[in-house]
Structures are given as structure tokens and as C-alpha cells.
Amino acid sequence: APDFTLPSDDWENQVSLEDARREGPVVLFFYPGDWSSVCTDQMGQLQEEIGRFEEKGAKVLGISVDSPWSHKAWAEERGIEFPLLSDFGREVVEEYGVKHEAGFSERSYFIIDREGVVRAKKVEDSPGDQPEVDDVLDDLEKAL
């Protein structure tokens, strides 16, 4: 998996994939944008189920092309506590092959192990589709 370092809730706080995966597997959730109804539903479901990921030792990271300030405001309003990373320059969505032709990221997830190997991934056919949390957890279980 391509390593990266991206800002989270402001330009100062940086999160690196390399550091995150030292603690265990990482589940990257790429999503089109803050404030949209489908993304709000998806990230809300992930927040509700975050304990199930933590029980498996996995760290959840959300990634979109929105600014850190947008992430911070959206996370505060919606009660999202896991990191939301800003790929404002769109380099990471390009490296992972999930850049939509309109410039935002395609809705997708990648499960990456401690060694940096992608163990599972899924890219949704449409930005309006979202993965079922149980399906992601099944993929995570198989990857462990």
C-alpha cells in the first residue's frame, strides 16, 4: 500500500499510514465529501460501530479531498471521533486508484496489515453506494 502523511483536523496535525499500521491493521475509508447525505450516513455508521473495529485491533481512517477545516466542523457536528484525513491535493486518491473523474474520491475501503500489504479492498460502483459495515468487518477478520 502506498504510504502517506496527511493532515487531519487542521494543517498542523499530521497522520501517517506507516505510524498507524505499527499498532495493527488499518482500514482506510475513502469517501466523496463531507456534508453529503450518503457520506454522513456512512461515517455515522462507522462511528456507531467503531468499537467492533477496535476489538480487532484495527484503526479506522476516513479520507476525502475536503479541507481539514471542513473535516473538523463536520466531525464536531456529527460526533465523528476517528481521524478524518484531508487529501486536498488529491495525491493519495490517485495513488490508490480511487480518484473519480469529477475530482473527488470514489467510495471505497482498503484493509492494510502491519507490513503495509493491502489485504482487502472494495471500490463501490457509484458514489451513492456504501459498503455494509458487517462486510468490511468480515474482510477484516479474513485479513487478520
CORDA-V206079 format. One record per backbone hydrogen bond with DSSP energy under -1.0 kcal/mol. NH is the residue of the N-H (numbers start at 1). CO is the residue of the C=O. If there is no record, write none. Layout:
NH/CO  NH/CO
//
This chain:
6/15  8/13  15/6  17/4  20/16  21/17  23/20  26/112  27/59  28/110  29/61  30/108  31/63  40/36  41/37  42/38  43/39  44/40  45/41  46/42  47/43  48/44  49/45  50/47  52/49  54/50  55/51  57/54  58/53  59/25  61/27  62/83  63/29  64/85  71/67  72/68  73/69  74/70  75/71  76/72  77/73  78/74  79/75  80/75  85/62  86/7  87/64  90/87  94/90  95/91  96/92  97/94  98/93  100/104  103/100  106/98  108/30  109/122  110/28  111/120  112/26  113/117  116/113  119/111  120/111  122/109  124/107  129/126  136/132  137/133  138/134  139/135  140/136  141/137  142/138  143/139  144/140
//
